[in-house]
């Protein structure tokens, strides 16, 4: 990716942004779907037009070798990639830019940043791929800090060690998805952690945010792939022992997982890797209705068959992703293995689907052979689904350029509460969009499934009113979050809390956990410099 | 179990203690195995002979309805069931007895105990089944407390709610294994968490100690079965939301799991349950050598087949458990499912074993049918193995009565380190026993296995010298723990830390985690009354 230019306001790389024809086609599709006039594309913003204040701090001599305060570096570290971030970036509004940007090339340099910042009262925001969709990397640190520094760990990006016997690898936190896979490929191994942000996001970011990955069951999130972790705090290194499992007290790894940069800077981790799958069995199953499909998914999730993919799309998602245009909900089902052929697995899963009212199916397709790195997605998902999956964030940016309100959110809940949660979420977001925009569509898919409940993932789109897009989005986001909390969901299954979800996170977690976490933070970050405003509040929680 | 009398010094129930003939037969077997004279049985201790000091506190009026200070209650709450506990109990040494024993019948009564104890500076030791083998329930609380109170939660023992859709149940912390299964059976459900202590230990104890259970892979410990948890702290209730998964910050559940009564008293939890298995496929595989068998187990653990049982016994364990007398290591392999027949699964696992040098096998045996509650173990394990598994703790008590040094310990490590760890542990424990006792035997089995490493479980036996048993045991325990730490293992995979493992736990965990945990404890237990001496040290860690 070294020859591509990251977008300073939108998703991904500038060179991959949809071209004028694609944007026009998108505008027509949105117009048809929402029953509104096709929105007119607006010219893309230029970095030269970005507005940001003068930095509040000089680069200190001890950090001079890897720290900058130039305009471009600051603009590029102002936001993540939430809808709100992109709207502000598109408008050239970078008033919250960090004062300084550090790019350490070693743990020692990370330590020097934390030491200086603790002494000087400067807030430090750990930054990986910059793909947070919850305001996790925005230097909105509240009062009491002299300045804010964005600590970009992309200089720590090596695959340092591979243990083929235990199937584990020691990888630095700044390594992106493609860098990790490239480092493991010569060993015939893969991490197989493919979040939608795969091309840009980093191992450290995945760990800090408990990122969701490729597998629909069992190893659904990076949590399950972390064998040990090394994190640098203002008090020094916090390194856990490489172990397949331990029962020695509460898990130290689990305190790091989800800590969102508030406890320390993850610098590296041992992660569980595996050989590239040789056997794949996949099928597509149609259902008359999303909830009917969800009943089949529940039965499959409770069967102990452990599919790699078990993604249920509602009719709207199926249509958008070009897997069904007939109003059916569609289940994308796949098993994969490096060890054994999978016919009995998929046959049983399809039988369960049939017992639960599947209306028709395509497949199973059974494949065998050494999958080449580039073929990984094709091997487990249809090509149309794959391209839609990776292109979706670009489409969101294109929609932003069209003035369309468009975002996603996700949750998880137990199966008994899912039908009511789904109905309430869909209705309240639709209502909010209708009120704010006069129209709007909400679609849903199940991305990860557990024996005791699904993780539904929602997308909403509405015609924005110029200048009022963020207000409309905010109303929809609030409606979604309130409905989720009221119906027993979590404010996030794998997008993290950041600054965006804080109000609902604070209602969801046990209040005494906030106290415990705040006290733990104060113990490792006594000057309270690390990502202030995320997870815990100084003075209240610790 | 209501009509059985728990032993006040040894394992289990008095009525089930091996009779004189069985003890004599055990003495002969030990004599043959160790090449020493058969030890003479000693008369079992009587509760009336137990020596304990006067209690240091009166029962306060506000706790009078459910709190006692009588001799028997105090004796029965002095120890867990470690070798050291049993030796001291056998000798009638109860000098560390708690001053008071509370048996609350409601959360409100738990709260009243914590409130009174916080005010009065009385240490509170949460007590479930009393089966800790690491000194976790012993009132050895250090200086600074006016008295010590054992808080027995067995009065909170109900299965309160069952959600058959999400397959989860809300169960109180004091429910023992049989009580839980009895409460779930009318719903056709089971928790399937069967630690060796199953008949006596409680859900709350399992959660506090991260207990290991029935399944060799995937859901190996209670951690994986907990959907949400409710814990009472001196600052109030700490209750997590029922969720199949959440990515909202570090997991609050994971702070409770393994907290060993130092953060609060677990009062209830929602746990993941499942239908009783209908299909079982099992086999026994022999290997020329334990490490050769371990290579096959590694391949099976890395195959994605997820066996329910994958227990590798070294030749000594195979002999003792009567599954092989020919010097082979033996793998007990089983798959189980409530959903589907398992022939492809076990056939592939057996093929992997064959590829890795299995010398012969029995099975597979495929069974189908509604398994009755009582048949659960027979359905997945050979009857001889099952009876040995449940009887083993009684045998240890019988060995104590014979003056034999006999204990178990366990760990986990990555596969790359296992051969060296195994050699070092075996050699150093054998050496220690040889030096202290002039003879000794060490055996091993793998109880749980992960893609990145096994959990080995060791047993050692040696002829004690009268009055020097604890010294010999202590030397062996120290040798084992040092070898484990030096070779990359954990001081415990599922026996917890307690007071026994503290010195090694403190070297294994990140030092900054101790600070964070100590600070978290101080936040929820400001008077530092809960199980002092476990996990964190006042003044040093918080």
Interface residues (C-beta under 8 A of the other chain):
Chain A: X163 X165 X166 X167 X168 X209 X210 X211 X212 X218 X220 X221 X227 X233 X235 X236 X237 X238 X239 X240 X241 X242 X243 X244 X245 X246 X247 X248 X249 X250 X251 X252 X254 X255 X256 X257 X258 X259 X260 X263 X272 X274 X298 X302 X303 X304 X305 X306 X337 X338 X339 X340 X344 X348 X352 X412 X413 X414 X415 X416 X448 X450 X451 X452 X453 X454 X455 X488 X489 X490 X491 X492 X493 X494 X495 X496 X497 X501 X505 X508 X509 X510 X512 X513 X515 X516 X517 X518 X519 X520 X521 X522 X523 X524 X535 X542
Chain B: X163 X165 X166 X167 X168 X209 X210 X211 X212 X218 X220 X221 X227 X233 X235 X236 X237 X238 X239 X240 X241 X242 X243 X244 X245 X246 X247 X248 X249 X250 X251 X252 X254 X255 X256 X257 X258 X259 X260 X263 X272 X274 X298 X302 X303 X304 X305 X306 X337 X338 X339 X340 X344 X348 X352 X412 X413 X414 X415 X416 X448 X450 X451 X452 X453 X454 X455 X488 X489 X490 X491 X492 X493 X494 X495 X496 X497 X501 X505 X508 X509 X510 X512 X513 X515 X516 X517 X518 X519 X520 X522 X523 X524 X535 X542
